Amino acid sequence: MESGKRMHWSEAHALRMGFAVLCAWITQWYAILAFVAAVSFLDYVWRSRGDWTPGGSFGAANAITSLRLLAVLSLGLFPAGGAWQLAGIAGSILAADGLDGWAARRWRLASPFGELFDHEVDAFFFLTLCFLLQSRGHLGAWILGPGVLRYLFVIALRWAGPPRPVRGNRFTRIVAVGNLA
């Protein structure tokens, strides 16, 4: 999948997740969020087949990311006993986050697909934790704000368009020289 198509998927994914967060927040039902995320990630994996790694195979690094995604999806579907148990499971998922990048570098499996896949799974993990904290009554609805920042950023980039070069002026030169001192 070429760069433009990955960006298009990322924008569509952000919109899907925004809609899912709204529905899940209204109903307080995590399954909505998990279902929409699962379908969106499956769409990405399917559309990117053949571009998963430089050799075209899915690869160990993407398999590790997929296992992390399954763990995140199940995090809210099987309620943890208490806050400490949730923290332990979340800590384990977080600890596994570095393994996929290590595997990709170690076995030369790094790809644009894997990079975006990993980033989006990380964003979904954070959103899931925020949603679970809110839905279990630990924190108010405000906690969903940090969880949706990645998706808002993707949509804002779409609306803002590509960055334009800014001409320098006397003030910017003074600031630049001041930063060198």
Steps between C-alpha positions, in 0.01 A plus 500: 500500500648829398539801729187682379284193554644451850413862581151452361454190720635689802247780445213254456617312810504823701143578395386145582664514840348840575154364421571186706618700801184709491274192477697311766496800735124544463430131560799433731554182298862428407400234246400776255845653515669159473285391205557817297873489570525132405318555170710806420829320573391197297425737212853642524665158515294373206563804281874490575560133423822457309644820653519372857878460492772559240467133399120513490436257787317602816809454717569451867492870587150546359391178672617646834307822428194289413528314832520834680188612313315184604608559861372859486172391344451241773600743776154652516303196393609294800474733796797496731432439868634828625713799420824318584413208275417739214829682563691171491346391172550845348862497619557167328356634174716810532811291565434303181486824301876508450521143375345563158743779414792294622386202290453719192851640529660170598360302207484792255120492485442873551243649263269802473209259562651376826585849619146630452350177636709532818416870547130443454496204739680719755239774456218249536663356815510847656141570397389168649668578832336844508160351417532228766599753765197710413249217465604337829444825684865566587510831312252730330422533130787747465742204490372412151661824373858372514384169354366658182791741440665280233175482304433874533855568380452286188173677418652844568783424258245411235313828548813714529665361189873462445729746679604801298847653519513815706715791389745623757496856626711706736324361808555137400870567432539661843330203666714255305821678599378523859449124506859443388639694796 
